[in-house]
């Protein structure tokens, strides 16, 4: 009888425990903590040391036909340490470590938390629903403790905010001043001591997050599942005309996307954060990945096929593309892109090439000169002809597709990019995704997705007008979009998500006073060296040379330098910078190092800390802003020197960056 009473008491105690779940999970270094409280609902608080960064964040997955939510227990904390190989990423190898636990729910929709030294992540895991399921909605609130400054990239489509190209500059304002408009991720909140960047990864079979700001934080929203569609006639681009009343549906057990809060104390930690990659599903590509070849591309669209001094009419035709191949071959560039126009975009048929192009002959011509061909297309056009296109063009020798105009982030759109990636991998075709949300782990799961746009890139300068007005009692006349400031902002925020196809390399460089929008012969904002630095600052395994071959041949010194740079590195470091002001990135390829820096419109002097260099003698080639670059943005100085590096000597190199300026240098270990 005594034993029975004890057992009864223990049972009652267990029931009381199950009525409420409280768990605390810390990062491996003990600095970050997540305090989880769960009963019928789940909330969590994020602490940075003794400071509360985020308080009572709500997380809930609302699934139709499931039992009422009731959390029952938490699993023991697990410490995980693993080495992740990351081909073509910012680091060749990532040493990942975290603590994890799972909060269990009686309805089988559990929540897994992981806490890294660099941030916090959670996801829902369906462990019991083996039949069809529908997610009517999800709740994800990111609540801060004060009215902090937010960096939000708002939708460019106020009428249909969740339908746009995911290309916008950052609106910088207190949370309380947020616009009543959806923004897309990543987004950063400056909490003073630390910055919190909200992003997501492993978004499969599910829509992606949009956020709206309020006085205390961000509230997530999702696009509802599409119901009916129509097509824009110019490119036969598919768009949503009506939606269901739910955000996702599926079948069977599932891991839902990771919601990430990357936490950084110094801005230099932001560009090198790797959580989006670490949390993504490992590669599904079978049979080796040696056919995935990063490289540089002679690109046609930005310069509007603008070659000159030739005896043929330049345009979308055989002679022009052979000219691009000749240029690429002469400069050791691996690829050319045939952008929009090689098939009739109005037809929606990418299997039929226009009469002015003999594609098999062009591919063979490129093969003879070691230059591969990549074809532009529209997402839904490729998806509709996926098997036929992959078979035809894979067998022809095409190296991949540049796929454009997704302009949505619903479940069907996400499914499409995974379906395309999977089928293209089977035909050994690479992919460059444009008009699309930021990378959300697919570059790890399908490494043949070798670049992503989702950046306010160089194409925007073609139509960025000037604006006039008065500010603080002073009149101004300036470009309406501030590209140099954006250029030293997005690597800190957008760079956390992964690759960017910014399409740099413009040779007609302009100061803020001289810049004008030009469609056929576009200018860039900032100096020549600002452009050269893009090839080092950006994570861009498949990167464009955006200007035309004619002007590159006239600017041979700069072209030779760009052509000599790798596009994939073994190591990346941010050795200096402040978001919105300037950035300095160092990358290692083998034993050689490459350093690039950029500034906003403020001229500045920087001391480059070279203490990261292993001991040895290095031959240095550097491009710096010329003495007159503040007036003539094309002015630059190329110089060479030899330095003896010794980490114990704390060696620094002084560099001046002009307004909108930059620098680029190559440090080659002398044998």
C-alpha positions as CSV (number, residue, x, y, z in Angstrom):
1,X,0.0,0.0,0.0
2,X,2.9,2.3,0.8
3,X,4.4,1.6,-2.6
4,X,1.1,2.3,-4.4
5,X,0.8,5.7,-2.7
6,X,4.3,6.6,-3.8
7,X,3.6,5.5,-7.3
8,X,0.4,7.5,-7.3
9,X,2.2,10.6,-6.0
10,X,4.9,10.2,-8.7
11,X,2.2,9.8,-11.4
12,X,0.4,13.0,-10.2
13,X,3.8,14.8,-10.2
14,X,4.4,13.7,-13.7
15,X,1.0,15.0,-14.8
16,X,1.7,18.4,-13.2
17,X,5.0,18.5,-15.0
18,X,3.4,17.8,-18.3
19,X,0.9,20.6,-17.9
20,X,3.7,23.1,-18.4
21,X,7.0,22.7,-20.1
22,X,9.9,25.1,-19.2
23,X,13.3,24.6,-20.8
24,X,16.5,26.6,-21.1
25,X,18.9,26.0,-23.9
26,X,22.3,27.7,-24.1
27,X,24.9,28.1,-26.9
28,X,28.1,26.0,-26.6
29,X,30.0,29.0,-25.3
30,X,27.2,29.8,-22.8
31,X,26.7,33.4,-24.0
32,X,23.3,33.0,-25.7
33,X,20.3,31.4,-24.0
34,X,16.8,30.5,-25.1
35,X,14.1,30.2,-22.4
36,X,11.2,28.2,-23.6
37,X,7.8,28.2,-22.1
38,X,5.1,25.8,-23.5
39,X,1.7,24.7,-22.5
40,X,-1.2,25.1,-25.0
41,X,1.0,27.7,-26.7
42,X,4.7,28.1,-27.0
43,X,6.8,31.2,-26.4
44,X,10.5,31.8,-26.0
45,X,12.8,34.5,-24.8
46,X,16.3,35.1,-26.2
47,X,19.1,36.3,-23.9
48,X,22.5,37.7,-24.8
49,X,24.4,37.2,-21.6
50,X,22.3,38.9,-18.9
51,X,20.5,41.1,-21.5
52,X,17.1,40.2,-23.0
53,X,17.3,40.6,-26.7
54,X,13.8,39.2,-27.6
55,X,11.0,38.5,-25.2
56,X,8.0,36.2,-25.5
57,X,8.3,35.4,-29.2
58,X,5.3,33.3,-30.2
59,X,5.7,30.2,-32.4
60,X,2.6,28.2,-33.6
61,X,1.8,26.0,-36.5
62,X,-2.0,25.9,-37.1
63,X,-2.9,22.6,-38.9
64,X,-6.4,21.7,-39.8
65,X,-7.9,18.5,-38.3
66,X,-5.2,18.1,-35.6
67,X,-5.8,17.8,-31.9
68,X,-5.7,20.9,-29.8
69,X,-2.1,21.9,-29.1
70,X,-0.7,20.8,-25.8
71,X,3.0,20.5,-25.1
72,X,4.0,17.7,-22.8
73,X,7.7,17.4,-22.4
74,X,11.2,18.3,-23.6
75,X,13.9,16.0,-24.7
76,X,17.4,16.0,-23.1
77,X,19.8,18.6,-24.4
78,X,22.2,17.3,-27.0
79,X,25.5,18.9,-27.9
80,X,26.4,18.4,-31.6
81,X,29.7,19.2,-33.3
82,X,30.2,18.4,-36.9
83,X,32.4,19.4,-39.9
84,X,30.4,20.4,-42.9
85,X,32.0,20.4,-46.4
86,X,30.7,23.4,-48.2
87,X,31.8,23.4,-51.9
88,X,31.6,26.8,-53.7
89,X,30.5,28.5,-50.4
90,X,32.1,31.3,-48.5
91,X,34.1,28.7,-46.5
92,X,35.2,25.3,-47.9
93,X,34.7,23.7,-44.5
94,X,32.3,24.8,-41.7
95,X,32.9,23.7,-38.1
96,X,29.4,23.6,-36.8
97,X,28.4,23.2,-33.1
98,X,25.2,23.7,-31.2
99,X,23.0,22.5,-28.4
100,X,19.5,21.3,-29.2
101,X,16.4,20.0,-27.7
102,X,12.8,19.3,-28.9
103,X,9.6,20.4,-27.2
104,X,7.1,17.6,-27.7
105,X,3.4,18.1,-28.4
106,X,0.7,15.5,-28.0
107,X,-0.6,16.2,-31.5
108,X,2.8,15.2,-33.0
109,X,3.7,18.7,-34.1
110,X,6.9,19.2,-32.1
111,X,9.3,22.1,-32.0
112,X,13.1,21.6,-32.3
113,X,15.4,24.4,-31.1
114,X,19.1,24.8,-31.8
115,X,21.3,27.4,-30.2
116,X,24.7,28.2,-31.9
117,X,27.3,30.6,-30.7
118,X,26.1,32.8,-33.6
119,X,22.4,32.6,-33.3
120,X,19.1,30.7,-32.5
121,X,16.9,28.6,-34.7
122,X,13.8,26.6,-34.4
123,X,11.5,24.6,-36.7
124,X,8.3,22.6,-36.4
125,X,8.6,18.8,-37.0
126,X,5.5,16.7,-37.9
127,X,6.2,13.3,-36.5
128,X,2.7,11.7,-36.5
129,X,0.5,12.9,-39.3
130,X,1.1,10.3,-42.0
131,X,-1.9,11.3,-44.1
132,X,-2.8,14.5,-45.9
133,X,-2.4,17.7,-43.9
134,X,-3.1,21.4,-44.4
135,X,-1.5,24.3,-42.6
136,X,-4.0,27.1,-42.4
137,X,-1.5,29.5,-40.9
138,X,1.6,29.9,-38.9
139,X,2.5,32.4,-36.1
140,X,6.0,33.7,-35.8
141,X,6.5,36.8,-33.8
142,X,9.9,38.4,-33.3
143,X,9.5,40.7,-30.3
144,X,12.2,43.1,-29.1
145,X,12.5,44.9,-25.8
146,X,12.6,48.5,-27.2
147,X,11.9,50.5,-30.3
148,X,15.1,49.5,-32.1
149,X,16.3,50.5,-35.5
150,X,15.2,48.1,-38.3
151,X,16.7,47.5,-41.7
152,X,13.8,46.4,-43.8
153,X,13.7,45.7,-47.6
154,X,10.0,46.5,-48.4
155,X,8.0,45.0,-51.2
156,X,8.1,47.0,-54.5
157,X,4.5,46.1,-55.3
158,X,2.1,47.9,-53.0
159,X,-0.9,46.5,-54.8
160,X,0.2,42.9,-54.4
161,X,3.0,43.0,-51.9
162,X,3.8,39.3,-52.0
163,X,4.4,39.4,-55.7
164,X,7.7,41.1,-56.6
165,X,11.3,40.5,-57.6
166,X,12.7,40.7,-54.1
167,X,15.0,43.6,-55.1
168,X,14.8,46.7,-52.8
169,X,17.2,48.9,-50.8
170,X,16.9,48.9,-47.1
171,X,14.6,51.3,-45.3
172,X,16.4,52.3,-42.0
173,X,14.0,53.5,-39.3
174,X,12.8,52.7,-35.8
175,X,10.4,49.8,-35.6
176,X,7.6,52.2,-34.6
177,X,8.1,54.0,-37.9
178,X,7.7,50.8,-40.1
179,X,5.6,51.1,-43.1
180,X,2.3,49.2,-43.2
181,X,3.8,47.0,-46.0
182,X,5.4,43.6,-46.2
183,X,9.1,43.3,-46.2
184,X,11.1,40.3,-47.2
185,X,14.0,38.5,-45.5
186,X,16.7,38.8,-44.4
187,X,16.0,41.8,-42.2
188,X,18.1,43.2,-39.4
189,X,17.2,44.8,-36.1
190,X,19.9,46.9,-34.3
191,X,19.4,46.3,-30.6
192,X,22.5,48.3,-29.6
193,X,24.8,45.8,-28.0
194,X,23.9,43.2,-30.7
195,X,22.2,43.0,-34.0
196,X,19.5,40.3,-34.7
197,X,19.1,39.3,-38.3
198,X,16.0,37.3,-39.1
199,X,16.2,34.8,-42.0
200,X,15.1,31.3,-42.9
201,X,16.5,28.2,-44.5
202,X,15.5,24.7,-45.7
203,X,12.2,26.1,-47.1
204,X,10.9,23.1,-48.9
205,X,7.2,22.3,-49.6
206,X,6.2,25.5,-47.8
207,X,5.9,29.2,-48.5
208,X,8.5,31.7,-47.4
209,X,8.3,34.4,-44.8
210,X,7.3,38.1,-45.2
211,X,7.4,40.4,-42.2
212,X,5.6,43.5,-41.1
213,X,7.1,45.8,-38.5
214,X,5.4,47.2,-35.4
215,X,6.6,49.2,-32.4
216,X,8.2,46.2,-30.7
217,X,9.2,43.8,-33.5
218,X,8.3,41.9,-36.6
219,X,5.3,39.8,-37.3
220,X,5.5,37.1,-40.0
221,X,3.1,36.5,-42.8
222,X,2.9,33.9,-45.6
223,X,1.5,33.9,-49.1
224,X,-1.6,31.7,-49.3
225,X,-1.5,28.7,-51.7
226,X,-2.3,29.6,-55.3
227,X,-5.7,28.6,-56.7
228,X,-5.9,30.1,-60.2
229,X,-3.4,31.7,-62.5
230,X,-3.0,33.8,-65.6
231,X,0.0,34.7,-67.8
232,X,1.7,38.0,-68.7
233,X,1.8,37.9,-72.5
234,X,5.2,39.4,-73.0
235,X,7.1,36.5,-71.4
236,X,4.3,34.1,-70.7
237,X,5.1,34.6,-67.0
238,X,2.7,32.8,-64.7
239,X,1.1,34.8,-61.9
240,X,-1.4,34.1,-59.2
241,X,-5.0,35.5,-59.7
242,X,-6.7,33.8,-56.7
243,X,-5.6,31.9,-53.6
244,X,-6.9,29.2,-51.3
245,X,-7.6,29.9,-47.6
246,X,-4.5,28.0,-46.4
247,X,-0.7,28.5,-46.8
248,X,0.5,24.9,-47.4
249,X,-0.6,21.3,-47.8
250,X,1.2,18.0,-48.0
251,X,1.3,14.4,-46.9
252,X,3.2,12.5,-44.3
253,X,5.8,13.4,-41.8
254,X,7.8,16.6,-42.5
255,X,10.5,18.9,-41.2
256,X,9.3,22.5,-41.7
257,X,11.6,25.4,-42.5
258,X,14.1,26.7,-39.9
259,X,13.4,30.2,-38.5
260,X,16.8,31.8,-37.7
261,X,17.8,34.7,-35.5
262,X,21.5,35.3,-36.3
263,X,23.0,37.3,-33.4
264,X,26.1,39.4,-34.0
265,X,28.0,41.8,-31.7
266,X,30.3,43.3,-34.3
267,X,29.3,44.1,-37.9
268,X,32.3,42.2,-39.2
269,X,30.6,39.0,-37.9
270,X,27.6,39.4,-40.2
271,X,29.0,38.6,-43.7
272,X,30.7,35.5,-42.5
273,X,27.6,34.0,-40.7
274,X,26.9,30.5,-42.0
275,X,23.7,29.5,-40.2
276,X,21.6,29.4,-43.3
277,X,23.9,26.9,-44.9
278,X,24.5,24.8,-41.7
279,X,20.8,24.2,-41.2
280,X,20.0,23.3,-44.8
281,X,19.5,19.8,-46.0
282,X,22.7,18.2,-47.3
283,X,23.3,17.7,-51.0
284,X,20.9,15.4,-52.9
285,X,23.1,15.5,-56.0
286,X,24.2,11.9,-56.7
287,X,27.3,10.7,-58.6
288,X,29.7,13.5,-57.7
289,X,29.6,17.2,-58.3
290,X,32.8,17.8,-60.4
291,X,30.6,18.9,-63.3
292,X,29.5,21.9,-61.3
293,X,32.0,24.4,-62.5
294,X,31.9,28.0,-61.1
295,X,33.3,30.7,-63.2
296,X,33.0,34.1,-64.8
297,X,30.5,35.0,-67.5
298,X,30.6,37.4,-70.5
299,X,27.1,38.7,-70.2
300,X,25.0,40.5,-72.9
301,X,21.9,42.1,-71.4
302,X,23.2,44.8,-69.1
303,X,25.3,46.3,-71.9
304,X,22.4,45.7,-74.4
305,X,24.6,43.7,-76.8
306,X,26.6,47.0,-77.1
307,X,29.7,46.0,-79.0
308,X,31.1,48.4,-81.6
309,X,33.9,48.7,-84.1
310,X,32.8,45.5,-85.8
311,X,31.5,44.7,-89.3
312,X,28.2,43.2,-88.3
313,X,25.0,44.5,-86.7
314,X,25.3,43.7,-83.0
315,X,22.2,42.1,-81.4
316,X,20.7,38.7,-80.6
317,X,22.4,36.8,-83.5
318,X,25.1,34.3,-84.3
319,X,27.8,36.8,-85.1
320,X,27.3,38.8,-81.9
321,X,27.5,35.7,-79.7
322,X,30.6,34.3,-81.5
323,X,32.1,37.7,-80.7
324,X,31.3,37.2,-77.0
325,X,32.7,33.7,-77.1
326,X,35.9,35.1,-78.7
327,X,36.2,37.7,-76.0
328,X,35.5,35.1,-73.2
329,X,38.1,32.7,-74.6
330,X,40.8,35.4,-75.0
331,X,40.3,36.4,-71.4
332,X,39.9,33.0,-69.8
333,X,36.3,33.4,-68.9
334,X,34.4,30.2,-68.6
335,X,31.0,31.1,-70.0
336,X,28.7,33.3,-71.9
337,X,25.0,33.8,-71.3
338,X,22.3,34.1,-74.0
339,X,19.8,36.3,-72.2
340,X,16.3,37.1,-73.1
341,X,15.6,36.8,-76.9
342,X,17.3,33.6,-78.0
343,X,13.8,32.2,-78.1
344,X,10.6,34.2,-78.7
345,X,9.6,35.0,-75.1
346,X,6.0,35.6,-76.1
347,X,5.7,32.1,-77.3
348,X,6.5,30.5,-73.9
349,X,8.4,27.8,-75.9
350,X,12.0,27.6,-75.1
351,X,12.5,24.5,-77.3
352,X,12.3,26.6,-80.4
353,X,15.3,28.9,-81.1
354,X,14.9,32.1,-83.2
355,X,16.2,31.9,-86.8
356,X,19.1,34.3,-86.2
357,X,20.8,31.8,-83.9
358,X,22.2,28.3,-84.8
359,X,22.5,27.0,-81.2
360,X,24.2,23.7,-81.9
361,X,26.9,25.5,-84.0
362,X,27.3,28.1,-81.3
363,X,27.8,25.5,-78.6
364,X,30.3,23.7,-80.7
365,X,32.2,27.0,-81.4
366,X,32.3,27.6,-77.7
367,X,33.5,24.1,-76.9
368,X,36.4,24.6,-79.3
369,X,37.4,27.7,-77.4
370,X,36.7,26.3,-73.9
371,X,33.7,28.6,-73.3
372,X,30.4,27.1,-72.1
373,X,26.9,28.5,-73.0
374,X,24.2,29.2,-70.5
375,X,20.6,30.0,-71.6
376,X,18.1,32.4,-70.0
377,X,14.5,31.4,-69.5
378,X,11.4,32.0,-67.4
379,X,10.7,29.7,-64.4
380,X,7.3,28.5,-65.4
381,X,8.3,28.2,-69.1
382,X,11.2,25.9,-68.1
383,X,9.0,24.0,-65.6
384,X,6.3,23.4,-68.3
385,X,9.0,21.9,-70.7
386,X,11.3,20.6,-68.0
387,X,12.1,17.1,-69.2
388,X,12.3,18.0,-72.9
389,X,14.4,21.1,-72.2
390,X,16.9,19.3,-69.9
391,X,17.2,16.4,-72.4
392,X,17.6,18.6,-75.5
393,X,20.0,21.2,-74.1
394,X,21.9,18.8,-71.8
395,X,22.7,16.5,-74.8
396,X,23.5,19.6,-76.9
397,X,26.2,20.6,-74.4
398,X,24.5,23.6,-72.8
399,X,26.0,24.1,-69.3
400,X,23.0,25.5,-67.5
401,X,20.1,27.9,-67.3
402,X,19.6,31.4,-66.0
403,X,16.0,31.2,-64.8
404,X,14.1,34.4,-64.2
405,X,10.8,36.0,-63.0
406,X,9.6,33.8,-60.2
407,X,8.3,36.9,-58.4
408,X,6.4,35.0,-55.7
409,X,7.1,33.0,-52.6
410,X,4.2,30.7,-52.2
411,X,4.4,26.9,-51.8
412,X,3.9,26.2,-55.4
413,X,6.7,28.6,-56.4
414,X,9.1,26.9,-53.8
415,X,8.1,23.5,-55.1
416,X,9.0,24.6,-58.6
417,X,12.5,25.7,-57.8
418,X,13.3,22.4,-56.1
419,X,11.7,20.4,-59.0
420,X,13.8,22.4,-61.5
421,X,17.0,22.0,-59.5
422,X,16.4,18.2,-59.1
423,X,15.7,17.6,-62.8
424,X,18.6,19.8,-64.0
425,X,21.0,18.0,-61.7
426,X,20.1,14.7,-63.4
427,X,21.2,16.3,-66.7
428,X,24.3,18.0,-65.1
429,X,22.9,21.5,-65.7
430,X,23.8,24.4,-63.5
431,X,21.3,27.1,-62.5
432,X,21.4,30.8,-61.8
433,X,18.1,31.9,-60.2
434,X,16.8,35.4,-60.8
435,X,13.7,37.4,-59.9
436,X,13.4,35.3,-56.8
437,X,13.6,35.3,-53.0
438,X,17.0,35.0,-51.2
439,X,18.7,31.6,-51.1
440,X,17.1,29.5,-48.4
441,X,19.3,26.5,-48.2
442,X,18.8,25.1,-51.7
443,X,22.4,25.9,-52.6
444,X,23.5,23.2,-50.1
445,X,20.7,20.8,-51.1
446,X,21.3,21.3,-54.8
447,X,24.8,22.7,-55.3
448,X,24.0,23.0,-59.0
449,X,22.1,26.2,-58.0
450,X,25.3,28.2,-58.3
451,X,23.9,31.7,-57.9
452,X,20.9,33.7,-56.8
453,X,19.8,37.3,-57.5
454,X,17.4,38.7,-54.9
455,X,19.6,41.7,-54.6
456,X,19.2,45.4,-55.7
457,X,22.0,44.9,-58.3
458,X,23.6,46.7,-61.1
459,X,20.6,46.4,-63.5
460,X,18.9,49.0,-61.3
461,X,21.2,51.8,-62.3
462,X,19.9,51.6,-65.9
463,X,16.7,53.3,-64.8
464,X,17.6,55.0,-61.5
465,X,16.5,58.7,-62.1
466,X,17.9,61.8,-60.4
467,X,15.8,63.6,-57.7
468,X,15.8,67.2,-56.6
469,X,14.6,68.6,-53.3
470,X,15.5,70.2,-50.0
471,X,16.9,68.5,-46.9
472,X,17.9,70.2,-43.6
473,X,17.7,73.5,-45.3
474,X,19.9,72.6,-48.2
475,X,18.9,71.8,-51.7
476,X,20.1,68.6,-53.4
477,X,20.3,67.0,-56.8
478,X,21.2,63.3,-56.5
479,X,20.5,59.8,-57.8
480,X,17.1,58.6,-56.3
481,X,18.7,55.3,-55.2
482,X,22.0,55.3,-53.3
483,X,23.9,52.4,-54.7
484,X,27.2,52.8,-52.9
485,X,25.5,52.9,-49.5
486,X,23.4,49.8,-50.5
487,X,26.7,48.1,-51.7
488,X,28.1,48.4,-48.1
489,X,24.9,47.3,-46.5
490,X,23.6,44.2,-48.3
491,X,26.8,42.1,-47.8
492,X,26.1,42.3,-44.0
493,X,22.4,41.4,-44.2
494,X,21.5,39.7,-47.5
495,X,25.0,38.1,-47.5
496,X,24.0,35.9,-44.6
497,X,21.5,34.1,-46.8
498,X,24.1,33.1,-49.5
499,X,25.1,33.9,-53.0
500,X,24.3,37.2,-54.8
501,X,24.3,37.7,-58.6
502,X,24.9,41.4,-58.4
503,X,26.3,41.5,-62.0
504,X,29.2,43.9,-61.5
505,X,32.0,45.1,-63.7
506,X,30.7,48.4,-65.2
507,X,33.5,50.5,-66.8
508,X,31.6,53.8,-67.2
509,X,31.9,55.0,-63.7
510,X,30.3,58.1,-62.3
511,X,30.4,60.3,-59.2
512,X,27.1,61.3,-57.5
513,X,27.2,64.6,-59.3
514,X,27.7,63.0,-62.8
515,X,25.6,60.0,-62.6
516,X,22.7,59.7,-65.1
517,X,20.4,56.8,-66.0
518,X,21.4,55.3,-69.4
519,X,19.8,52.2,-70.8
520,X,22.1,51.3,-73.7
521,X,25.4,52.5,-72.3
522,X,24.8,52.3,-68.5
523,X,26.9,54.0,-65.9
524,X,27.7,52.7,-62.4
525,X,27.6,54.8,-59.2
526,X,31.0,55.1,-57.6
527,X,34.5,54.5,-58.8
528,X,36.2,52.0,-61.0
529,X,37.8,50.4,-57.9
530,X,34.4,50.1,-56.3
531,X,33.4,47.9,-59.2
532,X,36.6,45.8,-59.1
533,X,36.1,45.2,-55.4
534,X,32.7,43.6,-56.1
535,X,34.5,40.5,-57.4
536,X,36.1,40.0,-53.9
537,X,33.4,41.4,-51.6
538,X,30.5,39.4,-53.1
539,X,29.8,35.6,-52.6
540,X,29.2,34.9,-56.3
541,X,30.5,31.6,-57.6
542,X,29.1,32.3,-61.1
543,X,29.7,36.0,-61.6
544,X,29.1,38.3,-64.5
545,X,31.2,40.7,-66.4
546,X,28.3,43.1,-67.1
547,X,29.8,45.5,-69.5
548,X,30.5,44.9,-73.2
549,X,33.5,43.2,-74.7
550,X,34.5,46.3,-76.7
551,X,34.9,48.5,-73.6
552,X,36.6,45.7,-71.7
553,X,39.2,45.4,-74.4
554,X,39.9,49.2,-74.2
555,X,40.2,48.8,-70.4
556,X,42.6,45.8,-70.6
557,X,44.4,46.5,-67.3
558,X,41.2,46.2,-65.3
559,X,39.8,43.4,-67.4
560,X,43.0,41.3,-66.9
561,X,42.7,41.8,-63.1
562,X,39.0,40.7,-63.0
563,X,39.8,37.7,-65.2
564,X,42.6,36.7,-62.8
565,X,40.4,36.5,-59.8
566,X,38.9,33.2,-58.5
567,X,35.1,32.9,-58.0
568,X,35.4,30.3,-55.3
569,X,37.6,30.5,-52.2
570,X,38.7,28.3,-49.3
571,X,38.2,30.9,-46.6
572,X,36.5,34.3,-46.1
573,X,37.0,36.9,-43.4
574,X,35.5,40.3,-42.9
575,X,38.5,42.3,-41.6
576,X,36.9,45.7,-41.3
577,X,33.6,47.4,-41.8
578,X,30.5,49.1,-40.4
579,X,27.2,48.4,-42.0
580,X,26.1,51.2,-44.3
581,X,29.5,52.8,-44.2
582,X,32.3,50.5,-45.5
583,X,33.3,46.9,-45.8
584,X,36.7,45.1,-46.2
585,X,36.6,41.4,-47.1
586,X,39.6,39.0,-47.3
587,X,39.4,35.7,-49.1
588,X,41.9,32.9,-49.5
589,X,42.3,30.6,-52.5
590,X,45.0,28.1,-51.8
591,X,48.0,30.0,-50.4
592,X,47.0,33.3,-52.1
593,X,44.8,36.0,-50.6
594,X,42.5,38.6,-52.1
595,X,41.3,41.7,-50.3
596,X,38.5,44.1,-51.5
597,X,37.0,47.1,-49.8
598,X,34.2,49.5,-50.6
599,X,32.8,52.7,-49.1
600,X,29.6,54.7,-49.3
601,X,29.6,58.2,-50.7
602,X,31.9,59.3,-47.8
603,X,35.6,59.4,-48.7
604,X,37.6,57.6,-46.0
605,X,41.1,56.4,-45.1
606,X,41.4,52.8,-43.8
607,X,44.2,50.8,-42.3
608,X,44.0,47.2,-43.6
609,X,45.0,44.8,-40.9
610,X,47.1,42.1,-42.6
611,X,47.8,40.1,-39.5
612,X,45.7,37.2,-40.9
613,X,48.5,36.5,-43.5
614,X,50.6,33.4,-42.8
615,X,54.3,34.2,-42.5
616,X,56.0,34.6,-45.9
617,X,56.8,36.9,-48.8
618,X,53.9,38.1,-50.9
619,X,53.8,39.8,-54.2
620,X,51.0,42.4,-54.0
621,X,49.0,43.8,-57.0
622,X,46.6,46.5,-55.9
623,X,44.1,48.8,-57.6
624,X,43.2,51.9,-55.6
625,X,41.2,55.0,-56.3
626,X,43.2,57.6,-58.2
627,X,44.0,61.0,-56.7
628,X,41.3,62.6,-58.9
629,X,38.6,59.9,-58.4
630,X,36.3,62.2,-56.5
631,X,35.8,64.1,-59.8
632,X,36.6,61.5,-62.4
633,X,35.3,58.2,-61.0
634,X,37.2,56.2,-63.6
635,X,40.5,57.4,-62.2
636,X,42.5,54.6,-60.5
637,X,46.1,53.6,-59.7
638,X,47.5,50.2,-60.3
639,X,50.7,49.4,-58.2
640,X,52.8,46.5,-57.2
641,X,55.0,45.8,-54.2
642,X,56.5,42.9,-52.2
643,X,55.8,42.6,-48.5
644,X,57.1,40.3,-45.8
645,X,54.2,39.1,-43.7
646,X,54.6,38.1,-40.1
647,X,51.5,37.7,-37.9
648,X,53.5,38.8,-34.9
649,X,54.3,42.2,-36.4
650,X,50.7,43.5,-36.6
651,X,51.3,44.8,-40.1
652,X,48.8,47.3,-41.6
653,X,48.4,48.9,-45.0
654,X,46.9,52.4,-45.4
655,X,44.5,52.8,-48.2
656,X,42.4,55.9,-49.3
657,X,38.9,55.3,-50.7
658,X,37.4,58.1,-52.7
659,X,33.7,59.1,-52.5
660,X,31.8,55.9,-53.6
661,X,35.2,54.3,-53.9
662,X,37.0,51.1,-53.1
663,X,40.1,49.0,-53.6
664,X,41.1,45.5,-54.7
665,X,44.3,43.6,-54.2
666,X,45.8,40.3,-54.9
667,X,48.5,38.9,-52.5
668,X,50.4,36.0,-54.1
669,X,52.7,33.9,-52.0
670,X,56.2,34.0,-53.5
671,X,57.8,30.6,-54.0
